[in-house]
Amino acid sequence: MNPPYSMIIQWSEADDCYVVLLPDFVGLVSQPCTDGTTYEEAAKHGQQAIESLIDWFQHEGRSLPQPKLFPDQSFQVA
């Protein structure tokens, strides 16, 4: 599966790991959504989170969010 959703991976000093934000799902799920001790692990976990969210939305009969196009700055991560 290669879903069209983006992820933001950034180092968190507070958590001492890489955290993954899913801008297309802001307001729909808690952010950050997952993390990893390495960048690669965080990316893998982010991909798994996106795939799980897609499965869950479809199972619940919910519409998937429209993928955001960057440099769209309409989302706010708090």
N, C-alpha and C positions, 0 to 999 in steps of 0.2 A: 504494500500500500504506500502511495506517495501523495499524501493529502496536501492541499495548497495552503496550509496554515503556517504562519511564522512562529519562531520562538526567539526569545532574547536570553542569552546566557551571559551571566556576569558573576564576578567573584564577590562573595560576601564575607567581609572581615568578621562580622558579628557571628556568622554561622560557620566560618572556617571551611567553606566549600563553595562550589559554583551553584548558583540558583538559576532556575529556569522560569521565565515569565512567558505566558501565552497571550499576546496582545489581542488576538481575535476572540478570546474567551474572557476578557476583562468584564467584570460585573456578572459573569455567569458561574465562575468557579473562583476559589481562593487563589491568590497570587502571593508568592511564587507557587507554582504547581508541583514542582519536584526539584531535585538537586542531584549533585554528584561530587565525589571527591576529586575527580579530574574533569576537564572540559569534555572529553570524549564520553565519559560516563554520564555527565549531565545531558549531553546531546542525545544519547541513547534513551535515557529516562524521559526526556522531553518528547521524543518521537513516540515512545510507548504511551505517554499521557495523552497526546493528541489522538492516537489511534483508539485508545480506551474511551475518550470523550466522544469521538465520532460514533463508536459502537453504542454507547449509552444514549446519546441523543436519538439515534435511529431506533433503538429498542423502545424508548419512551415516546416515539412518534413526534419528537420536537424538531423544529427546523434548525439546521446548522447555521451558525453565524456566517455572514458574508466575510470572506477574507479581506483584511485591510491591505491597502496598497501604500507603500512608503514612498515619499516622506510624509504621509498622512500623520498629523500630530493630534488627531482628534481623541486619542485614548490617553487616559491619565492613570499611571500606576502609583498608588499611594503606599 
